[in-house]
Amino acid sequence: QVQLVESGGGLVQAGGSLRLSCAASGRTFSRYTMGWFRQAPGKEREFVAAIIWSTSNTYYADSVKGRFTISRDNAKNTVYLQMNSLTPEDTAVYYCAAQEYSRGSSDYTGNYDYWGQGTQVTVSS
């Protein structure tokens, strides 16, 4: 059973930084794409960033390029999302997701097989 557990969310002022973590368990994730998505109140869930575990290739939404960095730690089976220069528009629940076999586009929610419970990020102005 795959489990994804996010942590690291919280309240931060605009311009600040947070690092989210996603601890993955239950499988060997070398053939997975790991993604971060977010959902603000009243909006659809949207793609933020993704990393192909085996190659470390990364992908970002235009809205976060240059500010967010996704990475992974093999030894800890953990994926990180470093978020810098945060703005109130980044306020959302952030979800970690896993796509088995990296079989589809990394920015489509429907291609992901497993999801975490989410962690709240609130950026105050």
C-alpha positions in Angstrom: 0.0 0.0 0.0 1.5 3.3 -1.1 1.4 6.0 1.5 2.3 9.7 0.9 2.5 11.9 4.0 3.0 15.7 3.5 4.4 18.0 6.1 6.0 21.5 6.3 3.0 23.7 5.6 2.2 26.7 7.7 1.7 30.4 7.8 4.3 32.7 6.3 4.5 36.3 5.3 4.8 37.4 1.6 8.4 37.0 0.4 9.1 34.2 2.8 10.0 30.6 2.2 8.7 27.2 3.2 9.9 23.7 2.5 7.3 21.0 2.0 8.2 17.3 2.5 6.4 14.2 1.2 7.4 10.9 2.8 6.7 8.0 0.5 6.3 4.4 1.6 5.0 1.1 0.4 6.8 0.7 -2.9 10.1 1.3 -4.6 9.7 4.6 -6.2 12.4 4.4 -8.8 9.8 4.0 -11.6 7.5 6.8 -10.4 6.9 10.4 -11.2 6.3 12.4 -8.1 4.3 15.5 -8.3 3.1 18.5 -6.2 -0.3 20.0 -6.8 -2.3 22.7 -5.0 -5.9 23.6 -4.6 -7.1 27.0 -3.4 -10.6 27.6 -2.1 -13.1 27.6 -4.9 -10.5 26.6 -7.5 -9.6 23.4 -9.2 -6.5 21.4 -8.2 -3.6 22.6 -10.3 -0.1 21.3 -11.1 2.9 22.9 -9.4 5.9 20.7 -10.0 7.0 17.1 -10.7 10.1 15.0 -10.7 10.9 11.7 -12.4 12.5 9.7 -9.7 14.9 7.7 -11.8 16.3 10.6 -13.9 15.6 13.6 -11.6 14.1 15.4 -14.6 11.9 18.2 -13.2 8.9 20.1 -14.5 7.3 23.3 -13.2 4.2 25.3 -13.7 4.9 28.7 -15.2 3.6 30.4 -12.1 6.3 28.9 -9.9 9.3 28.7 -12.2 12.3 30.3 -10.6 10.7 30.4 -7.2 10.0 26.7 -6.4 12.3 23.7 -6.5 11.4 20.1 -6.4 13.9 17.5 -5.3 14.1 14.0 -3.9 16.2 12.1 -1.4 16.6 8.4 -2.3 17.8 7.4 1.1 14.8 8.9 2.8 12.2 8.1 0.1 11.2 11.7 0.4 10.3 14.4 -2.1 10.7 18.1 -1.2 9.2 21.3 -2.5 11.3 24.3 -1.6 9.1 27.4 -2.0 10.7 30.9 -2.1 9.4 34.4 -2.7 6.0 33.3 -1.7 3.0 35.5 -2.5 -0.6 35.4 -1.2 -1.5 33.8 -4.6 0.4 30.7 -3.4 -2.0 30.1 -0.6 -3.6 26.7 -1.0 -3.6 23.1 0.2 -0.6 21.4 -1.3 -0.8 17.7 -2.2 1.9 15.2 -3.0 1.1 12.6 -5.7 2.7 9.6 -7.2 2.4 8.3 -10.8 3.4 4.7 -11.4 5.7 3.9 -14.3 5.8 7.6 -15.3 3.3 6.7 -18.0 1.7 10.0 -18.7 2.1 13.8 -18.6 3.3 15.0 -15.3 0.9 18.0 -15.1 -2.4 16.1 -15.3 -4.1 15.0 -12.1 -5.7 12.1 -13.8 -2.4 10.4 -14.4 -1.5 10.1 -10.7 -2.4 7.0 -8.8 -1.8 8.0 -5.2 -2.3 11.1 -3.3 -1.4 12.4 0.2 -3.8 14.1 2.5 -2.5 17.6 1.8 -0.8 20.4 3.9 -2.1 23.9 4.2 0.1 26.8 3.0 -1.1 30.3 3.9 0.8 33.4 2.7 -0.1 36.7 4.4 0.3 40.0 2.7 
